[in-house]
Structure formats: structure tokens, C-alpha cells
Amino acid sequence: MKKTFEGGHSDFVTSVAFSVHDPNSLASSSTDKTVVVWNVKAGKPTYTLTEAADEVHTVAWSPTAEG
């Protein structure tokens, strides 16, 4: 199955990770200094973190669902 995600990053995607607690959530990091949380079914971003000082190279979810 092929899925296209649009409207999130403005530069290269460096990492992706599915949530261990919600299979409908995917996070991606980018050289555009953002992390985007996606709704997998809709293929659209649900939240964008924009506070990174530099490129973001890796993204991961907490295995305990806590910070």
C-alpha cells in the first residue's frame, strides 16, 4: 500500500517513527528544524514542533507514554 503525506515539512525528512501506543500516529523529523506528528489514516499533520535550534535528525516515541 502506498500513502502520500502532504503539508508537513519544507525540506528533507531525516527520520520517521510510528507511535508504540497509537498505530494511527507517526512522527517525522526534518532538516527544516521541525518535528511533525501525523494522522496516518488522513495523511495530514496533527501537530508541528517548531522550536528546534537546528536540523532535527532523529525522532522517537517514549515507550512509557511519558515525557
N, C-alpha and C positions, 0 to 999 in steps of 0.2 A: 504494500500500500504506500502511496506517495502522498505527502501532505506538504502544502506550502504555507509558510508563516510570513505574514507581511506586516509592516508598520512598526517594527521594533528598533532595530539598530541602523545606524548610518555608516557603519564601517564593518570590517571583518569580524565574524563571530569566532571566538577563540576556544569556547568550551560550552558544553550543554550537559544538563543533569536532570533526570526525572526525579520527582519527589518520591521518597520512600513511603510517605503517608497518604499521598493523593496522586493516583496514577494519571489524573487529568491535569496535573501541573508540571511544567517544565521550566527550568531556569537556564538562561544563556548569558554568557559574558562576551565582551567585545573590546576591540581596540578603540571604540568611541567613548570609553570611560563609563560605560553603563552596564548594569545587570538588568535583564528583563525577565519577569515571571510571566509565563504564557498559559493560556487556557488551551489545552491540546485539542479538544473537540472543536472549538471555534477557530483555532489557528490565529488567535489575536492576543495581544499583550493585555494582562490584567494589572500589572504594576511595573514601574520602571524606577530603579535606583540610580540616581544621578550624582551622587556625592563623591565618587572616586576621584582621587587627585591625578591618577594616571591610567594607562590602559589596564583593563582587567583581563587576566589570562586564565583564571580558573574559577569555577563555580561549583559549590557542593551544598547539599542539604544536611541539616543536623539529623543524625539518626534517632535522636530522642525527641524531636519536635520542639526543642527548647533552644534559645539563643545560643 
